[in-house]
Amino acid sequence: MTVPETDVLHRRMNRLSAVFGTLLVDGFHYLALFAIGGAVVWSAVHAFAGMVAKGGAGIDDILLLFIYLEFGAMVGIYFKTNHMPVRFLIYVAMTALTRLLIGDVQSHRPAQWDILSISGAILLLALATLVVRYGSARFPSTSASSSP
């Protein structure tokens, strides 16, 4: 019994559309990663140039550079592995809150409740990092080994 010609044509069209669709998705993926990476580098260079023009860098400026470093690391890891490292987003949030806290303390005398709430948020993010790291060590992702 032979397979009808329409079934063969249908299978070929499915394979061709799968290849073409994968090519389009991968192309968009790389284009978006290069655009995001370029924006991170551009922003970091702009911030650094502002520090040079100012004649110095404060702790909030240095923390801003660390935020850009984390974003760059996220783009690099995502480029290599196709997995978004959630821990890096938590690190960015922790650094941003630390920068906010230091900026508030340096610029004016914030209320004790403000200091306590920002510090509590940093502590919660640190605990979230601990949970994520424990979870990824204890229950590793099986999709990482099955992806191409």
Stockholm file with secondary structure:
# STOCKHOLM 1.0

chainA/1-148         MTVPETDVLHRRMNRLSAVFGTLLVDGFHYLALFAIGGAVVWSAVHAFAGMVAKGGAGIDDILLLFIYLEFGAMVGIYFKTNHMPVRFLIYVAMTALTRLLIGDVQSHRPAQWDILSISGAILLLALATLVVRYGSARFPSTSASSSP
#=GR chainA/1-148 SS CCCCHHHHHHHHHHHHHHHHHHHHHHHHHHHHHHHHHHHHHHHHHHHHHHHHHHTSCCHHHHHHHHHHHHHHHHHHHHHHHSCCCHHHHHHHHHHHHHHHHHHHHHHSCCCHHHHHHHHHHHHHHHHHHHHHHHHHHHSCCSHHHHCC
#=GC SS_cons         CCCCHHHHHHHHHHHHHHHHHHHHHHHHHHHHHHHHHHHHHHHHHHHHHHHHHHTSCCHHHHHHHHHHHHHHHHHHHHHHHSCCCHHHHHHHHHHHHHHHHHHHHHHSCCCHHHHHHHHHHHHHHHHHHHHHHHHHHHSCCSHHHHCC
//
